Amino acid sequence: MRFPLPLLLACCLGACSKESTDSPAAPSTASSGLPATLFPETTPPEGQDVETVKKTAKAGDQVVLAAQVGGRKQWQVPGKAIFLVIDPVLESCDEMEGDDCPTPWDFCCVPKDQVTAKLATVRVVGADGEPLSASVEGAHGVAPLKHVVVQGTVQRNDESGLVLDATSIWVKS
């Protein structure tokens, strides 16, 4: 079954709220269900920021994306290897003086149009092209606000957003 993009975006791109006290679950060290080759040990080539890739890439292009995990309160799709990344040039709420946002990875302190312009969806797919039934949370340190370099193929880049099928995810320690 294909995961319809509007449904995916509805799940991932929920409204932000400063009143929420939810925090991400403690990262696990298990990466069960994810390919062992997904997380390289060596530093990858320098990536382009999300906004640049959104402006220049088309479906089928191979890209290297430098980003930060997050962009919405619900930054991943539960039970699927799908998560959101955002352009690292944006300041998260915890980087803003005097802000005490309990969910700084949702960037609710940044105007919504700026967040949307710098947001992308990363998927880890199987041979059938469908997202794997696995969580990326905690795998090799993947967590909200972590800086990552993602290599992969642009699956979609249109008015619905940028979707990248990852072949490599490097997490900055």
N, C-alpha and C positions, 0 to 999 in steps of 0.2 A: 504494500500500500504506500503510495507516495504521500509525503507530508506536505499538504497545501501551504504555500508561503503565507497567505493571509492568516491562516490558523496559527502557524508558527509565530508570526509577528504579534498576533493577539496574545499568545501565551507569554512571549518574551518581553513585549514592549508595554507592559501594564503601567498604569499611572504611578507617579512617584509621590511619596508622602513623607514629610518630615516627622509626622506623628508616629510612624511605625517604629517598633522596637525590635523587629526581626533582624537577625544577623545571620550570615551564612553559617552553615553547619561546619563543625570542625573538619578540616581537611583530612581525608583518609590517605593512606599511603598506597592503597590498592589501585591498580589500573586495570582490573579485570575487564576483559572484553575489548580492550584497546590494543592495536598492534604494537609490538615491542619496538618496532622501527619508527614509531610516531614521534618519539622524544629523543632527538639527537643529543649526544654528549658534548659535541663541539659547537662553538659559537657559529651561528649561520651568517650569511652575508647580510649587510645592512638592508633593512627593509624600507619601503615607502610608507608614508603615513596614510591613514584610511581615506582622508579627503582626496588626496592625489589619486589613489587607486580608483575611487568612485568616479572621478572625473575622466580618467584615461583608459581604464580596462573594459574589455568586453567579454562576454561569455566565451569560455574556452581558453582565455589567456592564462599563462603561468605567471604568478606574482609572488613577491616576498613582501609581507605586510608587517610593519612595526606598529604595535598597538598595546593597549592596556585592557585587561579583563574587566568588564563591567559595561555600564551605560544605562542600565535599568535595574530596579530593585531585584526582579527575577532575572538574573543574568544567564541562566541556563535552563534548558528544557529538561525537566525531571525524567530520568530513565532513558534519555537519548544523548548521544554525543554531539550536542549542539549547544553553543554558547555565544554570548555577545562580547564584542571588543569595541573599543572606542579609541579615537585618535589620542595619543599621549600628550598632545599639546594642551588639551583641556585640563583645567585644575579640578580635581575632585573636591567635594565639600570639606573633607578633612584637611585639605591644603589651604583653605580660606580662613583667614584670621577671624576668630570670634564665632565660627560656625560649629555647632555641636550636633550635626546631623547624625542620626544613628545608623544610616545606611549610605555612607559616603560614596560607595561604588555606583550609586544610581545617578550621580551627577545632577541631582534635582536643584542644585544651586546655580546651574548654568541654564540659560534660556533654552527651551525645548527645541527650537529650530536649529540652534548650534549643535545640540546633542544629536539630533536626527541626521544632520549633515555629516557627522563624524562617526557614525555608528555602522558596524558591520556584523553579520552573522557568520560564525565559523561552524562548519560541520565536519565530522569524521564519518566517512561513508564506507560501506563494504563494497565488494565486487559488483553487487547489484545496483549500486548508486544510491542506496538508501542509508540514512543515518544509522549508525550502530546503536544497539540497545545497551549503552554503557554510559556511565557518568564520567565527565572529565574532571570534576571537582576533586582536588587533592592529588590527581595523577601528576607526578613529577613536579608538584608544587603549584599547579593551576588553582588559583583562588582570586577572588575579587581584588582589583587594584594591582595585580601582578603585571609586570611588563612582559610581553611575549613577542616573538617573531614567528609568524606563521607563513609557511610556504605552501602553495597549493594552486588549484585551478579555480578560476572564477566560474561559478555555476550560474549566477545571475547577477546582473547589474542594471537595474532599471528603476522605475518610479517606486517599486516595492522595496528596493534596497539592494545592498551588496551582499551576496552570499558566496562564501569561499569554501571549497572542499579541501580540507587540509591534508597534506601529505607529510608535514613536519611541523611540530610545535616546540619551540625552544622557550623555556621559562627562565627569565633572569632571576638569579638568586639574590 
